[in-house]
Amino acid sequence: MAKQSSTLAALPRAEVCAYWVLSFGSHLYSFYQLHIFSKEHEAGLERQFQLEKGFLIWGHKKDPTDFEWSFWSHWAKKSLLWTLLGHAVVSRLASFFIPKFRVTALLAYGLLAACCAVGIKGVGVVLGHLGLSLAVAQLCNPALSWSCALLLLSTLHIPPLQEIQRSWYQTEEEYYLLLFSVAVCGLRFISFSLEHCWRPLEAGGLQQQVYWLTAYSFYHPLFFNGPILTFKDFLQQMQVHVKDRGARITFLSLLANAGRICVWWLIAEYMIHLMYMHTIQANETYLEILPPWALGGLALALVQFFYVKYLVLFGVPSLLAGMDGLAPPKLPRCVSIMHSFTGMWRHFDVGLYHWLIRYIYIPLGGSHHGLLWKMLSTALAFGFVCFWHGGHDYLQYWALVNWVGVLVENGVTILISSPLVYPSIERCISPAMRRRCLALISAFSTAMLILSNLIFLGGNHVGRIMWKRVFIQGWCTVAPPMLAFLYCFAQIGLEWEHNPP
C-alpha cells in the first residue's frame, strides 16, 4: 500500500489517545489475569517443571523454562560478561597504544576467548569450516559456495558427529554453545564467500582474505549469537582509521545505553517472576483451561518476552560493537506495534533481514523478474531460515505461515494500489477512513503473525490450541474483542511509523 501509506492521514488526538489507552490497558489487564492464573496453579507447575526460587520479588518463584534466556544467563554469569568486558578493555588499549594493529589485537583476543569458551577442539571445528569455505570461495562460483555452506551447516544435525562433539564437553550447555557459534559463523562464511565471488579483489590477496575472514568470524561481541553483520560492512568499517572514526559513542550515551540494557534485563526477569508463561505453554491441559483474558495475556507475554530478551541479547554485543566504531543493525522494534509479516521480518532481526535480502532474495531476482521469481525468492529465504534453525516440523509450519502471510500482504498491496482500484478508493473513502480500513486489515494480519510466532516459540501444539480456542470455539466471543484490540495495536503501529517520537 505504498501510495496511501506514504500519505497516511492524521486522526483526531482523542481517537489516538483512546487507542493508546486501550492498547496499554489490554496489555496490563491480560498480564494481570495471566499472573493470577500462574499463582493459582503454582503448586502444579512447580511439581511438573520445577520452578526456581525467585530473587527479584520476595515470595515469588521464577519460571526457568525458556531455554535461551536460561542458557545465556548461565553463560553470562559463568564467563561471557567477563570476556566481553575484556574485549572492551583490549579494544580501548589497542586503539590508544597500537592503533595500526588494533584489528590484530581483537583477532587474537577473539581466538583466545573462543578457546576459553568452546575449547581448542571447538575452535578447530570453526577453523575447519572457515578453511573449507575460504578454499571453495577461491573458485568464485556462488553455487559451489552455497553448496559448501549448506553441507557444512548440515553437519550440525548428523547424530554421529553430534555425539563426538558432545563427548568433548562435560555439560550440554558447553556443546550447545559450540552449536550456536558454528551456526552463526556459518552465516558469516556465506557472507564472505559470496562477497568474494562478486568482488574478488575487495579483501586483497589470499593472505589478507585469511586475515580479514578470521577477524570477522572471531570478532568476540558477535561471535556466539550475533547480531549479523555482513562481511562487506565489517571490512569497510574496520578499515577506517581510528582517528577518522570520530566519537561514534560518547561516555554519556554509553552509560545511557548500558542503563537501558539493565532495564530490559529487569523487565525480562520480572516477567518470568510474575507470569509462568513458558511452563504454561508447555502443558496442553493448562492451555485448554486458561480463561480468555489470560489466554490473550499468554500470547502477548510470550511474544513480548521474546522481544525484550533480544533487546538484551543483541543490545550488549551491539553496544560493544558501537564502541569499536562498527554500525551494528538496529535493535528489534516492539512486537506490539508490528502489524504485518513484512514489518516483522524487516524490523525485528534487522541484521538477518539484510543478510537474507542481500544473499538470497536479490541474487534470485527478487521483485525484478516477475511474480513467480518473487514467490520463489521469498520461499527460499524462509526455507533457509527454517533449515538454519534446525528444520524441525514446527519450524516448517512457521516458515510456511510466514511465506503465505508475506505473499498475501503483497498481493493485497498490489491489488489496492493498482490503477483500477486505487482511484475509486481515493474518490469514495476519506483519508482518515482509509487509515482505519488499513488498521482493520492489519488486525487480521497481526492475528496470524502472533499465531505464527507462537508456533515458533512454543511448537505446533500451542498454535493448534490457540487457533481452536480463538477462531473455532471462540469465533463469536473471543475473536471479535481480540481483533478489536489488535486494531488498536495496529493504529499505534501506524502512528509510530509515521510520527516517530
N, C-alpha and C positions, 0 to 999 in steps of 0.2 A: 504494500500500500504506500508506495513511495510518494506519490503525488500528494495524497491527503495527509500523510504523516509529517511531511515537511512543513505543512501549514496548519498544524493542529490547533484547533480553536481553544481559547481560554474559557473556562467555566466560571460561574459565579463563585466568589470566595467562600460563601456559606456552604455551597454544594461540595467544594473541595474539602473544606473543614469537616463536613459530615463524613466524607469518605475516609479521612484520616481517623476520626473518632471511631467509626465502625470497624475499620481495619485493626487499629490498635486494641480496641476493646475486645474484639473477637479473639485476637491472639491471647490476651491476658485471661479471658474467661475460659477459653478452651484449655489453656495450660493449667489453670486452677482446677478444672474438672479432672484432668489427667493426674494432677498431683493428688487429689482426693482419692481417685481410684488406686493410685500407686500405694498410698498409705493404708487403704483398706485391705489390700491384698499383699502387703509387705511380707507377712509371715510365709505365705505360699511361694512367693517369688524367691524369698531367701532360701527356702528348702530346696527349690529346684535349681537356682542359679548361683547361690552363694554370694549374696550381696556383701560388699565390703563395708567396713566401718568407716563412716564419713569423717572428714577432718575440717570441713569448712563451716558446717552448720551443726550446732550441738543437737544431738538426739536423732540426726538423720543418717541413714546409711547411703551408700554410693553404688550406683549401677556400673559395674566394671566391664560389661559385656560388649561394648563397642571395641572391636579388635584394634582398629587403627589408633584410636585415642590411647588405649591402654598400652599398646605396643610402643608408640613414640614417646609416651610419658615415661615408660620404663627406660628407654634408651637415653632420653634427655637427662634423667636423674643419674644414670649409670656413667655416661661419658660424653654424650653429644653436646650438652651445654658447655662443657669444659673445652672440648676440641673446637667448637665454634668460637668461643672466646679466644682461644689460642690463635685461631686463624686471624681474628681481628687484630691481635697484638702483632703477629708476624707481618701482616699487611702494612700496618702503620710504620713499623720499624724499617721494613724494606723500602717503603716509599720515601722515608726520610734519609736513610743512610745509603741504600744501594738502589736508587730508582730504576737504573737500567736493567737490573737483574730481579726486579720485583716479581715478574711472572714466573721466573725460575724458582724463586723462593716459595711462591704459592704452590707451584707444581710439586716441589719437594715436600712441603708441609702436607699437601693433599694426599700424596702417596703414603706418607708416614701415618697420617690419621686413618686412612683406609686400612692399612696393615693392622693398626691397633683395633679397629672395629670388626673387620671381617677376616683378619688373619692373612698370612702370606699366601696360603692356597686360594683364598677368596680373591685377593688381588691378582693372583695368577690367572684365575678364570676371566676376570675383566680384561687383563692384558692380552690373553689369548683371543678373546672376541675382538679386541681392538686391532691386534695384528692381522687377523683374517680380514676384517673389514677394510683396513688400510690396503692390504695386498689386492683385494678384489677391486677397490676403488681406482687403482692404477690403470685398470683396463678401460676406464671412462665409459662404462656401459651401465646405465641406470637399471636395466632389467637384471643384470648379473648382481649388482649391488643390492637390489631389493631381494633377490633370491637368497643371497648370502645372509642378509639381515633376518629374513623370516626363518631360515634354518637355524640360525643362532638363537633366536627367541624361542623357537620350538623346543630347543634342548632344555629349557626351564621346566618342561612338562613331561619329560621322559622319566618314568619311575626309577629305572636303574641308576641314572645319573643323579636323580634326587636323593636316593639312598646313599650314594657315595658322598655327596656334598653334606648330607646330614651327619654322616659319620665323622666329619671334620670338627664338629662342634658338640658342646655339652648340652646345649639347650635349643629348643625350637626357635626361640627369639633370634639367636645368632644366625641360624640358617635363613630365616625369613629376611633378616637384614641384608644378607647376600643376595637373596632372590630379588628384593626390591631394587637394590643397587644395580644389578645386572640388567633388570628390565628398563630402568630409567636410562642407563648408559646405552642400551640398545637404540633408543631414540636419538641419542647424540651421535652414535656411529652412522645411523641412516642420514642424519643431517650433514655430517662431514662428507660422506660418500657421494651424496647427490650434489652437494655444492662443488665438490672436486670434479664430478663428471661434467657439470655445467661450466665451471670456470677453473680449469686445471692449474693455472699459474697463480691463483689468488693467494694460496698459502705458501708459495715458494716451492723449493725442491723437496726431495724425499725427506731429508733431514729436518727441514723446517716443518714439513707435514707431521712427522712423528712428534716433534716438539709441541706444536700447537694442538694436535689432537689429544695428546696426553694431558696437556694443561687444561684443555676444555673438558675432558672426561673426568678428571680427578679434581676439578675445582670444588673445594670442600663444601661450601654452603649449599650447593645444588646437587651434590653427589648422590645422596641417598634417596631423595624424594622430590627433587625439582624445587621450584617450577622450571618449566622447559624454556631454555634459551637456545636459539639456533646457532650453529657454528659460525655463520656469517656475522651475526650480531656480536657474538663473543669475540671473534677475531678483530673486527673493526673497533670495538670499544676498548679492548685490552691493548691494542696497538697505539692508542692515543697516548702521547707523552704525559706523564704525571703532572707536569707544570701546566699543560694545556687543558687539563680536565676541569679546572675551576672548582669551586666549592659546591659540589653537587648536593652535599648534605651538611648542614650546619650542626653544631652541637645541640642547639635548642630543638631543631627538628628531629635529631637523633633521639633525644630524650622523649619528645612527644610521640614518636613512632614506637619506641620501646614501651612507653606507658600505655599506648593503645593495645599493643600485643598483650600486655599484662591484664588489661581489662577484658579482652576477648577470652583469655585463658580462664579468668574468674567466671565469666558468663558461662563458658562451657562446663566448668566444674559445678557451678550452681545448678545448671540444668540437669546433670546426672545425679545430683544430690536430691533434687526436688521431684523429678519425674523419672520413673524407671522405664523409659520408652523402649530401650533396647531389649530388656528382658521380656517386656510385654509382647513386643513384636515377634519374639522367638516362640511364643506359645499360642497356638491357634485357638485354644479354649478362651484365653483372655481376649483375643481379638474378636471373638464371637459375642462376648458378653459386655464389651465396652459400651457405655451409654453414648448416644450420638455426639454430644459435645466433647466427650473425652476421646472419641474416635477421631474427630477432627483435630483435637489437640495433639493426638499421637502423630498424625500425618504432618502437622505443622512442626512439631517438636523434632521429628526425625530429620526433616529437610533443613530446619534452622540450625540444628546441632551440626549437621554436615557442613553447612556454610561457615559457622563460627569456628569449627575445627580447622577448616582450611585457611581461614584468616590467620590462625596461629601457625599452622604447618608451613604455609607459604610466606607468612609475614616475617618470621625470624630469618630464613635464608635471604629473602628479598632485602631486608634491612642491611645485612652484611654485604650483599652484592652491591647495593647502592653506595655503601661506604667505599667500595673498591672502584667506584666510577662506572659500574655497569648500570644498565637501564633494564631491570627485570620487568616481566609482564605485570600488568595491573593486578591487584588482588581481586578476589571474587566479588561480584556485586550481590547484594542481599537477594535471596531467593524469593522473598515475599513480594518483591516488585518485578519479578520475572513474569512476563505474560505471554511468552511464546517459546517454542522449542528452539527457534533460531537464536533468540536472545539469550537463552540459557547457555547454548554452546559458545556463543560469541563473548559472553561476559563473565562466565564462571571460571573455567580454567583457560585463561586468555592465552597462555603460552602453548598449551596443547592445541587450542583452536588455530593459532597462527601456524603451528607446525603442520597440522593436517591440511590447511589450505595451501601452504607452500609446497609440500612434498607429495600430496596425494590429489587433492581436488584440482588445482591448477594444471599440473602436468597431464592429467587425464582429460583436460579440455574444459572442465567446469561448465559454466553457463555460456561459453562462446561457441559450442559446437552442437547446439540444439538440445531439446528436452531429454532425449534418450541418454545422451552423454552426461547431461547434468544429473539424471537419476542414477546412472552407473557410478559417476564420480562420488556422489553422496553416499551411495550404498557401500562402496569400497572403503570410504573413510570410516563409516560406522563399523563395518566389518573388521577393519584393522584395530579399532579401539576395543572391540569385543575380544579379538584374538589376543591383544596385548594385555588385557586384564585377566586372561585365563581361559576365555572361550566357554565358560560354563553355560548350562542351559538357560538359567535366568538372565545371564548377560546377553544371550541371543535374543530372548524376548525383549529385553530392554533396548537393544540396538534396533530391532525391528520396529518397535513403537516409535522410537525417536526418528527413524528414517521416514516412516509413514507420516509422522507429525510434521516434519520439515517439508515434505512433498505437498501435503495438504495446505499448509500455510502459504507456500509459494504459489500453489495453484489458485488459492483464493485471492492472493495479492494480484496475480496476473489477470484474473477474471475481473476484479473490481477496478483495476487500473486501465483496462482495455478501452479503446476509443468508443466502443459500442455501449459500454456500461457506465463508465465514469461520468460523462457529461449529464446523463439522466440523474445520477446520484447527486451531482453538484447542483442541478437545477431544482430538484424536488426536496432535498434534505438540507437543512441548515448546517453550518459548520459545527455548532455545538452538538446537534443531534448526531452528526456523523461520528464525532468523537465518542458519544455514548454507545452508538452501534458498534464501533470498533472495540470498545471495552467489553461489550456483551459477547462479541465473538471471541475475544481474548479470554474471557472467563471459561469457556468450554475448552479452549486450548490449554489453559492453565490447569484445569482439572486433569486432563490427560498427561500433562507434563508432571504433575505431582504423582500421579499413578505410576508413571514410568520410573520416577526417582525412587518411589517406594519399592518397586521391583529390584532396582539396582542396590538399594540399601538393605532390604530385608529378604529378598528372594521372591519366588513365584507365589508362595502361599500368602504373603502379605498383599500383593497385588490382586490375587484372586478373591480374597475375603473382602478387601476394600471395594472392589467392583461389585461384588454380590450385595454387600450391605448398603452401599450408597446408591447404585444405579438400578439394582433389581428389586431388592426388598424395600429400599427407601426411596424409590423413584418419585413418590409424591410427598414424602415427609422430610427426607434428609437431603436429597439432591437439590431441590429448589432453594432452600436457605443457603446451602453450601455455594451454589452458583452465584447467589446474590452477594455473598461476602467476597467471592473471587472476583466479581465485577468491581467491587470497591478496591481490591488489591490491584486490579488492572488499571483503574483510574489513577491510583497513586503511582504506579509504574510509569504510565504515560506522562503524568505531571513531572515526575523526577527526571525523565529523559529530556523533556523539552524545556523544563525550567529547573536545571540542577542548582543545588544550594551553593 
